[in-house]
Amino acid sequence: MAVNNPYKAYQQNSVTQSTPGELTLMLYNGCLKFLNQAKKGIETKDIELKNTNIQKAQNILRELMITLDMSVPISKSLVALYEYMLNRLVEANIQNDPAKVDEVIGYTTEFRDTWKQVIQINRQKQYGSTGEV
């Protein structure tokens, strides 16, 4: 007999019913969550927490890289930035350096905030509403 988990159902629905832009926003938010957990792992000397969450953040950055439309000129610049961020996370992981994680958190936050604005502008154009994301 299967047990229904409303939270899991909600999560699944939120992913399957989201637009590509909203999915990208979810990736940025997830990346930030994992980066903050990795930083906590560094600060508490919990190597497993640090390593696991850095790897999760790196996987999200790689996913963001492969979904770029390389026919758009800015994509080449974004690939270079994502590669830089990946390298900084490798260094942070090896050196247990929270400042390097903070640097990546800063870039990710800027990307997330910019992406959020893009979604809001598109919604305003499409629906004429100013709904928050």
Order of alpha helices (4+ residues) and beta strands (2+ residues): alpha-alpha-alpha-alpha-alpha
